Amino acid sequence: MSEAIFQLDGITRSFSDAGTRLEVLKGCDLSIAPGEMVALVGPSGSGKSTLLHIAGLLEQADGGRILLAGTDVTAAGDAERTRLRRHNLGFVYQFHHLLPEFSAEENIVLPQMIAGRERVAARARAMQLLALVGLEARATHRPAQLSGGEQQRVAIARALANEPALLLADEPTGNLDPATADQVFGVFVDALRNTSGAALIATHNPDLARRMDRIVTIEDGRIRDA
């Protein structure tokens, strides 16, 4: 395996609930190689979303290390975490979270301009990604004019806009019917294969998980190979 693009070492996280301490993550280790697509599976409440939030630098772990492209980012401050999310990480959630007042193209252009890309280059990149997910003809449509599957495909394109080293997805097709979910996930996989980025994808769907390079399970607060 190539040198890891992303690594978790001994990640722990617990929460207090009515005076009781609940250990959710009890020392999670995970290494992802460049270009590798890893499915994260486990029952509801097992800690998948918590792990993704920590991996995405949205939440602090209680202990352990996070390495991105070989650099320890565990202790990064808020400003540095924001910069890393903007330039190195991409996110796809169960719901698309597109900005309703902007077109599909504009939803993909905006994060690029925030990251410092000029508008002309950002628009060219947006159209390239819309073509990649089969929506070039829908570029000027706002989210309300798109189907659920189309909205999620735009969200996938947006997540790839800044060419992240690691894409994190939390049940990216969980809000779709089975047929649409299968189609969107196929687009998702194909789009990722056209980039050099890696991915960590939480899913309840075993059929979708099997389309990844590797499956890991989170169980009793720890990660194991499935």
N, C-alpha and C positions, 0 to 999 in steps of 0.2 A: 504494500500500500504506500502511496505517495505520502509525503509529509502532510499532516493534518491541516486543513484550512480552518478547522474549528474543533475546539476541545473543551470538555467539561471534566474537571478533576475533583472528585469528592464533594459535589455540591449538596448542601443541606439547606432545608427550609422548614420552619415550623410556624404554627399560628396558635394564638390563644383564643379559646372559645369558652366563655362562662367559667373562667378560672382553670380550665383544663388545657394542657399544652398538647397540640396535635402535630405530630411529626409527619410531614407530607413527603419530603425528600430526605433520605437517610444516608447520603453518600453516593450520588449519581456520577458515574464515569461514562463519557461518550466521546468518540473520536470520529470525525467525518473527513474523508479525503476530498481533494478538489474534484468537482464534477460528480460526486457521489450523491445519490438520492436515497435517503433513509426514511423509512416509515416508522413512526412511533405509535405503538398500540397499547391498549390497556383499558380496563373498565372505567366507567364514569367515577370521578372522585379519586382516581389513582395518582393524580398530580401532573397529567400531561400538559394542561394549560399553564400551570405554575412553572413547569420546566421550560416551556416555550417563552414565557415572559422573562425568565431569568436569562435564557439564551439570547433573547432579543434586547437585552439591557434595559428592559422596561421595569424590572423589579430586582431588588438586591437579594442575593442569597445570604444566608446566615454564615455559611462557611464554604470553603472550596475555592477553586480557581476557574476562570474563564479565559481561554486563549483564542484569539482571532488572528489567523495568518501568522501564528507563532508569537504574537505579542500578548502579554498578560494585560487584560483590560478589566480585571476584577475590581480594582480600586478607582477606576475612571470616574471623574466628577460628572455632574449633570451636563455641562457644556460639551465635554468630550464624548459622553454617551450619545448625546444628540447628534454630534458630528458623525460618529460611527454608524448610528442607525441610518443617517441620511445617505452615507456613501458606501457602506459595506453590507448593509442588511436590507432585505425586502420582506414584506409581510402580506399574507393573504389570510383573511378571516372567513368564518362561515357566512357572514353577511358582507356584501361588497363594500360598504362604506364609501361609495362614490359621492362626490359633491354634486348635489342635484341641479344646481344652477349652471353647471358647466357641461360642455359636450364630452363625448368619449375621448376625443383627441385632447381637449383641454385638461381633462383629468389626468392624462399621462404627461402632458407638457409641464404642468405646475410643479410636481416634485423635482423635475430636472432643473427648472429655473431656480428653485429654492436652493438646489445644490450648486448653482453657479453656471449652468450651461446656458448659452445664448439661445434666444427664442427660435431662430431659424434652425439651428441644430437640434433643439428639443422637438420641434414639430416634425423634422425629418425622422428622428428616432421614434416618435409616437406613431407615425404612419407605418414605419417598418414593423413595429410591434403589433399594431392593429392588423396588418397583413398576415403576420405570423399566427395570430389567433383567429384569422378568418373574418375580421370585422372591418376591413378597410373601407367598405361601402357604407358603414354606419358611423363614420368618424364624426359627423356633425350632429348626431343624435344625442339628446340628453338621456340620463339614466331612465327616466320615466317612459321614454319611448323605446326602451330595449326590454327584451325578455329577461327572466331571471338568469338563464344560462349565459345570455349575452352580457349582462351586467357583470357576472363573475369572470367572464373572459376578459373584459376590460380591466377588472381589478387585478387579474394575473399579469396583464401587460403593464399596468402601472407599477406593480411590484418589481418588475424586471427593468424598469425604465433607467435606473441609475447603475445597472450592471452589478448587482450585489454579489459579494463573494459567497453569501449564504442567504438562501430564501427560507423563511419560516412560515409554515401554513398550519392553521388550526381548523380542522374539519372543513377544508376549502370547498367541498361539495355537499356539506351536510344540510344545506338549505334548499337543495334541489331534488326533484323527483329522480328515481333510479336511472331512467333512460338519459335524462339531461345530465345527471351527475357523471355517468360513464363517458358521455361525449366531452364534457368540460374537462374531466380528468385526463382524457386522451390529449386534448389540446394543451393542458398544463404540462404533461410529461414531454410532449413534442417540443414545446416552447423552451423548457429547461434544457433539453438535449441540444438545443441550438445555441446555448450559452456555455460559458465555462464555470458557471456557478454551481454550488452544492445546494442541497435542500434537506430540511428536516420537516417531515409532514406528519402531523397527528391525525389519525383517522380511526373510526370504528369499523370501517368497511374492509373486511379481509381480502376481498377481490381487488380492491384498489391498492391495498398494501402490497400485495404480491407483484404489482407492476413496478415496484421500487427495486433498487439494487440490493437492499438489505432491510430486514425488519428487526427492530428491537422492541422489547416489551418493558413497560414500567410496572413493577409489581412490588408491593410492600416497601415502597419508597426507594427502590433500586432499579437500575436498568440492566436488563439481561438480553443476550441475543436470543431471538425467537427460534 
